[in-house]
Amino acid sequence: NPMPSPYVGAGIFSEITKPRFAPRVIIGADDVFLCNFGVRLTADYGRQSKIQEGTFGVAGHALYNIDLADRLGAYVGAGAGYQVLGGAANHPHNVYDGPFAGALLGLDYDITNLMTVFAEGTLDYYFNDAYQTPGLVSFDYDKLYPTLGVGMKVKF
């Protein structure tokens, strides 16, 4: 079995249904259980709200990595997470607060042996109903929440 390959990364993501950009941080390791299997923790700030409103989501995924070419790889994952409203409870957005299940699909391109750029799509399903700010009419999110993200990872 190969040794685990840890990495950290940062990027931006955007909602597909209501485009706006927010930061995403990832920490993970490839080749953890068996060759090509890995784990990853993702933290998104500004999910389903403006960045200053502070909605925060954290998710963990089990990943399977696929080598496509010399420096190009793909990955697919499934997992779960939790979203906290933050300041969005006081703003006109009907956002979710609570657990979600999710999947992701992405591509990695190795710039060097230590640096990789990535592009990915995620799809999360929220189990709770959206929090609705009392007395305000606002944009309603579906329980399915898709995002697209890009960024860079540094491997150790």
HELIX and SHEET records of a PDB file:
HELIX    1   1 ILE A   51  GLU A   53  5                                   3    
HELIX    2   2 GLY A   86  ASN A   90  5                                   5    
SHEET    1   A 9 SER A   5  GLU A  15  0                                        
SHEET    2   A 9 PHE A  21  ASP A  30 -1                                        
SHEET    3   A 9 PHE A  37  TYR A  45 -1                                        
SHEET    4   A 9 PHE A  56  ASP A  67 -1                                        
SHEET    5   A 9 LEU A  72  VAL A  84 -1                                        
SHEET    6   A 9 GLY A  98  ASP A 110 -1                                        
SHEET    7   A 9 MET A 115  TYR A 126 -1                                        
SHEET    8   A 9 LEU A 144  LYS A 155 -1                                        
SHEET    9   A 9 SER A   5  GLU A  15 -1                                        
SHEET    1   B 2 HIS A  93  ASN A  94  0                                        
SHEET    2   B 2 PHE A 139  ASP A 140  1                                        
END                                                                             
